[in-house]
Amino acid sequence: MEILIHKSQADTLLNKGFSIFGIGNKTQEVKAIDDFVIVDGQKLPLSEFKHLKDNFYYVPRENKLVRAALFSDETGLYYKLIPTIDWPTFTLSSTPMHRHTHISPKKDTFSKISALKPFKGRVLDTCCGLGYTATVSARYAKEVYTFERDKNVIELCRVNPYSSELFENSKIILKEESILDNIGKFKDNFFNIIIHDPPTFKYSPILYSEDFYAQLKRVLKKGGKMYHYAPFVDKTKGKDFPKRIARHLKNSGFKNITFDEKSSGILAMK
Ligand SMILES: C[S@@+](CC[C@H](N)C(=O)[O-])C[C@H]1O[C@@H](n2cnc3c(N)ncnc32)[C@H](O)[C@@H]1O
């Protein structure tokens, strides 16, 4: 977990000579002394805080300010934490992984969890991301299994204070592996609740396939509930994405399939 610094916090430092850096439970009061500032044990010249961009977070590393972002040659993707009015979101190249314009990532997460209430027992969170659905689930559940196949995303979680519970809450079992390699290892009827919040279809069509949905149904207890995030991305182009997902879920044996408008997701039961 690092101190995430936003342009507005840096501007306060430059204008007033003092500021509070950071977000969540990782913050620090800082003061400019002789054109330098000490932050997170490092000494940075004030010049580092000029010319920051609004849509990035910055972290102090080796007495410099660097963006909370990275490019991976292996995946060919650019990963970046994006400031919002509350919890940061992140992008895989330019695709955001939470709703964050009309609704904040925090509200987005709570809307998904609320759609599943009453919430109890053992939860499978198929796609960890920044761990928001996993950590909020852990407030209500007995235990939460969550999977993240991309180590670069885990890297962002290690930087983001709002993801720290992922590594600290003993109810959360975080597997840095693909759900696709692991779903077959779970016993039938193992989970009370499943949260399926995959990246967009183009990144992983298999996570939207009937074969995968059939596996989800197999590991869900009878009477158990699944939530599948399903945005209306292509509605303007005449493609009703949630309707297509609902059809595949039905073909895979799920019942009581409804659309929850508030969270933009599909609820289904076994
Ligand atoms: C929309 S985000 C999930 C957001 C998450 N629910 C949260 O609360 O932050 C989707 C995530 O799924 C991950 N992912 C993609 N394919 C995966 C797979 N096969 N197994 C596990 N995670 C996967 C992506 O790397 C990305 O981080």
The ligand as an SDF file (V2000), in Angstrom:
LIG
                    3D

 27 29  0  0  0  0  0  0  0  0999 V2000
  -14.4300   -5.9110  -14.0970 C   0  0  0  0  0  0  0  0  0  0  0  0
  -12.9680   -6.3690  -13.2860 S   0  0  0  0  0  0  0  0  0  0  0  0
  -13.5760   -6.9600  -11.7530 C   0  0  0  0  0  0  0  0  0  0  0  0
  -13.8440   -5.8540  -10.7770 C   0  0  0  0  0  0  0  0  0  0  0  0
  -14.0110   -6.3860   -9.3830 C   0  0  0  0  0  0  0  0  0  0  0  0
  -15.2670   -7.0430   -9.1870 N   0  0  0  0  0  0  0  0  0  0  0  0
  -13.7840   -5.3190   -8.3190 C   0  0  0  0  0  0  0  0  0  0  0  0
  -14.5690   -5.2710   -7.3850 O   0  0  0  0  0  0  0  0  0  0  0  0
  -12.8290   -4.5350   -8.4380 O   0  0  0  0  0  0  0  0  0  0  0  0
  -12.5290   -7.8650  -14.1100 C   0  0  0  0  0  0  0  0  0  0  0  0
  -11.2080   -8.4870  -13.6570 C   0  0  0  0  0  0  0  0  0  0  0  0
  -11.2060   -9.8580  -14.0840 O   0  0  0  0  0  0  0  0  0  0  0  0
   -9.8720  -10.2270  -14.3220 C   0  0  0  0  0  0  0  0  0  0  0  0
   -9.9080  -11.4830  -15.1200 N   0  0  0  0  0  0  0  0  0  0  0  0
  -10.0240  -11.6210  -16.4520 C   0  0  0  0  0  0  0  0  0  0  0  0
  -10.0540  -12.9120  -16.8020 N   0  0  0  0  0  0  0  0  0  0  0  0
   -9.9480  -13.6140  -15.6350 C   0  0  0  0  0  0  0  0  0  0  0  0
   -9.9090  -14.9960  -15.3400 C   0  0  0  0  0  0  0  0  0  0  0  0
   -9.9770  -15.9140  -16.2950 N   0  0  0  0  0  0  0  0  0  0  0  0
   -9.8000  -15.3750  -14.0430 N   0  0  0  0  0  0  0  0  0  0  0  0
   -9.7400  -14.4460  -13.0550 C   0  0  0  0  0  0  0  0  0  0  0  0
   -9.7510  -13.1180  -13.2980 N   0  0  0  0  0  0  0  0  0  0  0  0
   -9.8580  -12.7030  -14.5630 C   0  0  0  0  0  0  0  0  0  0  0  0
   -9.3170   -9.0160  -15.0420 C   0  0  0  0  0  0  0  0  0  0  0  0
   -7.8990   -9.0230  -15.0040 O   0  0  0  0  0  0  0  0  0  0  0  0
   -9.9430   -7.8900  -14.2390 C   0  0  0  0  0  0  0  0  0  0  0  0
   -9.0940   -7.5170  -13.2070 O   0  0  0  0  0  0  0  0  0  0  0  0
  1  2  1  0
  2  3  1  0
  2 10  1  0
  3  4  1  0
  4  5  1  0
  5  6  1  0
  5  7  1  0
  7  8  2  0
  7  9  1  0
 10 11  1  0
 11 12  1  0
 11 26  1  0
 12 13  1  0
 13 14  1  0
 13 24  1  0
 14 15  1  0
 14 23  1  0
 15 16  2  0
 16 17  1  0
 17 18  1  0
 17 23  2  0
 18 19  1  0
 18 20  2  0
 20 21  1  0
 21 22  2  0
 22 23  1  0
 24 25  1  0
 24 26  1  0
 26 27  1  0
M  CHG  2   2   1   9  -1
M  END
$$$$
